[in-house]
Amino acid sequence: MPDAIAWVDAIDPEQAVGVCGAKMGRLAELRQAGVTMPKGFTVTVDAYRWHCQQAGLDDAIDSVLGALSPGAGSGEIESAARAAQAELTGREMTPGLASLIADAYEELSSRCFDINVPTAVRSSAIGEDSGTASFAGIFDTYLGVSGPDRVLDAVRQCWASLFSARAISYRLRAGTHHRDMPMAVGVIELIHARASGVAFSAHPVTGKTDRIVIETSWGWGEAVVQGLVTPDHIEVGKADGRVLQHQVAAKKVVSAFDYAAGRVIETDMPARLVDRRVLDDEQIAAVVDAVLTVERHYGYPVDVEWVIDRHRRSGDPVCVVQARPVTVTAPATAPMPTEWNPAAMAAKYVFRS
């Protein structure tokens, strides 16, 4: 069996993206750069490939998808997607691979001083958000997953999201074969979020690089991603850290952890928090500091997802959970990475305009 598990704090940063996929690979890179982030591990690209080989999935999925043409209709694609996902979810992992993932989850729980620690289980595909194709928001993430059996199921569901109708349709248009973008899966500690959000080190609409743009709401960010809540909008000058804009939105929905269900759910925002400012000046400065650290590491503007732990004290860093280069605004002299393109930015900013 290949190396199936790679810990974020142990993987060589130069190998991280190739072993752990785009999302998790970048976290490993940034940890080495001193950025604060959750504990976690990746079920590697090689583990996915090995599972497909052992379960006979490569030939089965090729048979399902092989008849699709670039001009295939939505009904045909939907039917193929259901068949491909049924093949993947219907075939069990080998006991050896399942045991390795369960053991890694138990070790993560131990490192977090918890039993059945809640986690975020995140798809992390090779080639995701590449220079020629962006799959932003297409692959699955599951928040609040606890217990080894639920983690194993979420890993399989993340693998299956490689064959959603949206993903198949996008690959057909981009001329990309599914074997060219195998799926790693990250299993990371779920930070108990007082607040969370996204921050850009360049304005995502105007492209101005003189400011940092922050979008934030209470709890986890799923309600914002799903378009259920409008976040607070903050713009901060890079030169002096001065707050240029601070628009407080009416935030009527919050993503919160349901301990009975063992997952993150969307529920009504407590009335006292609906119109309340999410971040104070010290917290804004901490977000800005994290974003500038990531930008200095990459050397060009970045898009950073972050979380403020409910136990965070003044002066502590915020926790970064994802970061991407934003090459649409990169200077012409800078080398252009392959992790991002303008289409991804446009898609991601739909709910933030």
Order of alpha helices (4+ residues) and beta strands (2+ residues): beta-alpha-beta-alpha-alpha-alpha-alpha-beta-beta-alpha-alpha-beta-beta-beta-alpha-beta-beta-beta-beta-alpha-alpha-beta-beta-alpha
